[in-house]
Amino acid sequence: MQNGSGFYISVLRPAGHAGNVHASCCNKLQARWAWCLFNNQLYSSMSSLNFIGGEKGGVGKSVVARILAQYFIDNELAFTGFDTDRSHTSFTRFYADFASPIIVDSYEGLDAIASAFETTDAQHPLRVVVDLAAQTAAPLTRWIQDSDLLEVMAEMGVKINFWHVADAGQDSVDQLARLIDTWGSSVQYVIVKNHGRGTDFSQLDASPAMAQALTWGAHVVSLAQLHEASMRKIDRQNASFWAALNHKSGTDSLGLLERQRVKHWLHKTYLALDPLPL
């Protein structure tokens, strides 16, 4: 199990070394925690269901699911995860203590997602993260519609977030259009521009789908690229981000500056996640 207490405090100001922290780092840290406190006061009583999709393979859906899992751990927010990718099981490999596999073309399997909220209330909210494999939109949509899931979740006070993880290609634009055509304004959208899969998102920005999503209050998050060699080492370890930062021995362990780059990347990503209704 990972230590979920004060991740950035332990990273930026370890015990016994407070005097070595530059004042600007402290100011940034204090500002983030002030915002987190304000944000948590707004959303602490909310449960959320987060479908991490994009429909096509290779856009970084599992990376986003892993980041979100680490974000909840580090902010001590209760969550559970589900992995629909039977080929790679990336989510369960990296966060085995928190995620479990489900079969997306089985109603009984998908029902476990909704059942996770049965024991939650305003005092004990839960965040659920579902890492969607490629080509799962059709069976997922049938399940949601046949189960009247949107109505059930609304009655339970659970916010539904559809995360669209996009690369810089036209396919991601087309998939976003299909997503919003399916669900309209009935759900919340989080559009992730994954700069690890491209840098020119002008097609997405100029698309009618993006314009429509924004009118419905969609959030847009830019995910910076993590240094490729560092990500490969983390992947070969099958390690969570916390484990990769704290296990300093072994063939694929991260070096000093590699760990710093991962910390910095996570910090920037967390700043983008802080305002979201998670």
N, C-alpha and C positions, 0 to 999 in steps of 0.2 A: 504494500500500500504506500501511496505517496504522501508526503507531508504537505497538506494543503494550506498551511497557515502562513500568511504573510510572505508570499513568494517574492514579491519585489523588494520587501524589506530585507529578506535574507540575501537577495542578489546584490542590492545596491548598498546596503549598510549592514554587513554581518556583525554579529556580536563581538565586541572587543576591538572593532576597527572603525568606530564611528568617526573618529578624527581624520580618517583618510578619505572620507567622502567629500567630493567637491561641492561647494555650496549650490551651484546650479543644478546638480543632480538631486540634491535634497529638495530644492524648490520645485523641480518637476515632479518628484515623488509625492511631495505634500499636496501639490495641485491635483494630481491624479487621484489620490486617496480622498481628497475633499469632494471631487466630482463623483467618485464611486459611492461615497456615503450618501450624497444627495440622490444619486440615481437609484441606489438600493432602497432608499426610503420611498421612492416612487413605485418601484417594481417588486419590492421584497415579498409582497403578498400574492404575486402573480405566478401561476404555473404556466409553462409554455411548452408547446410541441413544435419541434424544429425539424423539418424535413430538409435535409441537405442534398440538393439535386442539381441538375444541369443536363440530365438525360444522356448526353454523350459521354464516352469514356475519355480519360486522360486530361480532364480539365482541372483536377485537384479537389474533387468532392471529399475524398477521405482525409486529405490534409486539413481542409476546413473543419471537418468533424473532429479531428484530433485536436486542433487548436481550440475549438469550442469546449471540448472535454477538459483540456488543461486550464482554460479560463475559469470554468466552474470550480474545478478543484482548488485553484489558487485563490479564488474569492470565497471559498467555503460555502458554495451554493449546491444544495442537494440536486443530483441529476442521475439519470440512468441512460444507457445508450443501446441502440439496436443496429445491427449490421446486416444489410440485405445482400451483400456481395458474396456469393457462394464460391467464386473463383479465387479471390484474393484475400477475403476476410481481413482487410487492412485495419479496420477499426478495432476489431476484437484482438488482433495480434498486438497492437500497441497499447490498448487500454482494456486488457482482459478482466480486470477487477471491476470494471464499470459497464462493459458492453457485452451483449450476447447476440448470437446469430438468430435471424428469423427468415422464414421462407416467404418471399413477397407475393408469390402466386397462390398462397394458402390463406384463406380468410382466418382460419384458426391461428395461424402464425402471426398475422398482422393484428389480430385482436389483442395480443399481448401489449401492444403499444398503448391502446386505450386503457387497458386494465391497470397499467402502471399508475394511473391517476386516481384509482378508486379509494386509496387511503390518504389522499392529500386534502388539505384545507388551507384557509388563509394563513394559519399559523405555521403550516408545514408545506409550503409550495414545492413543487418538483419541476425540474426542467428535463425534458426528454429529447434526446438527439437521435435522429434516424439517418444513418448514412445510406443513401439510395444508390444502388448500382445503376449502371447504364441500362437503358431500355426497360425501366420499371414503371414508367408513367402510366401505361395502360392498366396493368393490374392494380396499381395503387389507386388510380382514379375510380375504378369499379368498386373497390372496397370502400372508399370514402363515401361514394354516392349511395351504394346499397345499404351501408350502415348508418347513413345520416350522421356522419361523424362531426360535421361542422356544428350541427345543432346540439349534439351531445356534449361536445367540448364547450360550447357557449354556455350551456346550462351549468357546467361544472366550473366556469370561470377560467378556462384554459385558453390562452392566446395561441393561435396557430401561425407559425412563421414558415413560409416557403422560401428557402435559400436557393437562389439561382447562381451557381458558380460558373463563370464565363471565361473563356479564352478570348483571343482577339479576332476570331473567325466569324464568318457569316452564320455558321451553324448555331452558334450560341445565341445570336440575335433571333434566329428562327425559333429556337427552342423557348426563348423567353416569350415570344409572341404566342406560342401554343399554350404556355403555362398561364398567362394572364387571360387568354381566351377561355380557358377551362374554368378558372376560379373567380375571375372578375374582381370585384372589390370586397369579396367576402373573407379574404385572408390578408395577412400582412406579408409583404415581399421584402427580402433582403437580397440585393444584387451584388455579387462579389466579383470585382474585376481582378482576376488572378494574373499578376504581372510576372509570375513564373511561367506563364503560358502565352505570353505576348505583351507587347507594350503599346500598341496603337489600338485603342478602343473607340476610335471615332465612329466606326459603323454602329456600334452599340449605342453610343451617346446620341447619335443622330436618328436613331430608329423610332418609328411610331410606338413600338412596344415599350421602349424606355420612357418616352413621353407620357404614355398612358399610365404606366406603373407609378411614375412620380406624382401624377395627379391623384392617385389613390394612396399617397403617403409612403411609397417605397423608400427604403433606406439603401444607400449605395456605399459599399465598402471597397477600398482598394487594398489588396493584399500584396505586399512587397515580395520580391523574390528573395528567398533565402539562398545563400551561397550553396551551389550545387553539391560540392564535395561534402559539406557538412550534412546536408539532407541525406545524401547517400549513406554516410556513416550511421546516422540515426536509423535509417531504414534497415540497414544490415544488422543492427543490434536488436531489431524489433522492440525498440525502447520508446517509452513515452518521452515527451520533451523534458519532464522533470528528471527522469532517470538518466537521460543523455547528458544533462547538465551536471549531475551529481555523481555519476560513476566515472571516475577518472582513470581507470585502468582497463586493459583489454585491448584487443587488436584494433577495434574500430572506435575506441574512446576518442572524445573530442579534445583537442589541444586547448591551451589557455585562450588564445584569440578566437578559436572556433566557438568555444563556449560563450565568449563575449558577444560574438556576432549573433548567435542564437538568442541570447538574452535580449539584445537590442531589437532584434526582429520581433520577438514575442512582445516586448514592451510597446513597440509601435502598433502592433496588431491589437493589443489589448486596448490601447487608446481609441482605436476605431470601433471596438466592440462596446466600450463603456456606455455610450448613449443609447444603445439598442434596448428594446423592451424584452429582455431575456429572462 
